[in-house]
């Protein structure tokens, strides 16, 4: 078992919004990334994505609503539901690709 400092890992990444896989649990990838205040286009996945904020905040657009996910909170983006990152997000984000059967991947 390994002890991981997710804030340190995210700060060492060469680019914001590009995740790196730090482990797997069952068939789920666990990824970490560093957020900046730039928005991103809507995404839809064929698996549920857990978005766990370690530090800072994540602002999401989902179904015309703005959802603020703060440090210590997780948002579950259900499979098939479009979600976008809004301006103002910052800090460290852990992404848990729940039930994704692909092999380890890099990139968000």
C-alpha positions as CSV (number, residue, x, y, z in Angstrom):
1,X,0.0,0.0,0.0
2,X,1.3,3.5,-0.9
3,X,0.7,6.8,0.8
4,X,0.0,9.5,-1.8
5,X,0.0,13.3,-1.3
6,X,-2.5,14.3,-3.9
7,X,-1.8,18.0,-3.6
8,X,1.9,17.5,-4.2
9,X,1.2,15.2,-7.2
10,X,-1.1,17.7,-8.8
11,X,1.3,20.6,-8.3
12,X,4.1,18.6,-9.9
13,X,2.1,17.9,-13.1
14,X,3.4,19.8,-16.1
15,X,0.0,21.0,-17.3
16,X,-3.4,21.9,-15.8
17,X,-6.4,19.8,-16.7
18,X,-4.2,16.9,-17.7
19,X,-4.7,14.1,-15.2
20,X,-2.4,11.2,-14.3
21,X,-3.6,7.9,-13.0
22,X,-2.4,7.2,-9.5
23,X,-4.1,3.9,-9.0
24,X,-6.9,1.5,-9.6
25,X,-9.5,0.0,-7.4
26,X,-11.4,-2.9,-9.0
27,X,-12.2,-1.7,-12.5
28,X,-12.1,2.0,-11.5
29,X,-9.3,4.4,-12.4
30,X,-8.2,7.0,-9.8
31,X,-6.7,10.1,-11.4
32,X,-5.4,13.4,-10.0
33,X,-5.1,16.8,-11.8
34,X,-4.5,20.4,-11.1
35,X,-7.3,22.8,-12.0
36,X,-6.9,26.4,-13.1
37,X,-9.6,29.0,-13.6
38,X,-10.2,28.2,-17.3
39,X,-13.5,26.7,-18.4
40,X,-13.7,23.5,-20.5
41,X,-16.3,22.2,-22.9
42,X,-19.0,19.8,-21.9
43,X,-18.1,16.1,-21.7
44,X,-20.3,13.0,-21.6
45,X,-18.9,9.6,-20.5
46,X,-20.3,6.1,-20.7
47,X,-19.4,5.5,-17.1
48,X,-20.0,7.4,-13.9
49,X,-17.3,9.9,-12.9
50,X,-16.7,10.8,-9.3
51,X,-15.2,14.3,-9.0
52,X,-13.6,14.7,-5.6
53,X,-12.2,18.1,-4.7
54,X,-9.1,17.9,-2.5
55,X,-8.4,21.6,-2.3
56,X,-10.0,24.7,-3.9
57,X,-13.3,24.4,-5.7
58,X,-14.8,22.9,-8.9
59,X,-17.6,24.8,-10.6
60,X,-19.6,22.6,-12.9
61,X,-22.4,23.3,-15.4
62,X,-24.9,20.5,-15.4
63,X,-28.3,20.7,-17.1
64,X,-28.3,24.5,-17.0
65,X,-27.4,24.6,-13.3
66,X,-24.1,25.7,-11.6
67,X,-22.8,23.3,-9.1
68,X,-20.0,24.3,-6.7
69,X,-18.0,21.4,-5.4
70,X,-15.8,22.4,-2.5
71,X,-12.8,20.8,-0.8
72,X,-13.9,17.6,0.9
73,X,-17.0,17.2,-1.4
74,X,-17.6,14.8,-4.3
75,X,-19.9,15.1,-7.3
76,X,-21.0,12.0,-9.1
77,X,-21.4,12.8,-12.8
78,X,-23.7,10.0,-13.9
79,X,-23.0,8.1,-17.1
80,X,-24.6,9.8,-20.1
81,X,-25.0,13.2,-18.4
82,X,-23.2,16.2,-20.0
83,X,-21.1,18.3,-17.6
84,X,-18.7,21.2,-18.2
85,X,-16.2,23.0,-16.0
86,X,-17.0,26.7,-15.5
87,X,-14.6,29.6,-15.0
88,X,-13.3,29.9,-11.4
89,X,-12.3,26.3,-10.7
90,X,-8.9,25.9,-9.0
91,X,-7.0,23.5,-6.8
92,X,-6.6,19.7,-6.8
93,X,-9.2,17.4,-8.2
94,X,-9.3,13.6,-8.0
95,X,-11.3,11.8,-10.7
96,X,-12.6,8.4,-10.1
97,X,-13.8,6.7,-13.3
98,X,-16.3,4.3,-11.7
99,X,-16.6,1.0,-13.6
100,X,-14.4,2.1,-16.5
101,X,-13.1,-1.2,-17.9
102,X,-10.3,0.3,-20.0
103,X,-6.7,-0.1,-19.0
104,X,-4.9,2.7,-17.2
105,X,-5.1,5.9,-19.1
106,X,-3.6,9.4,-18.9
107,X,-5.5,12.5,-19.7
108,X,-8.8,13.9,-18.7
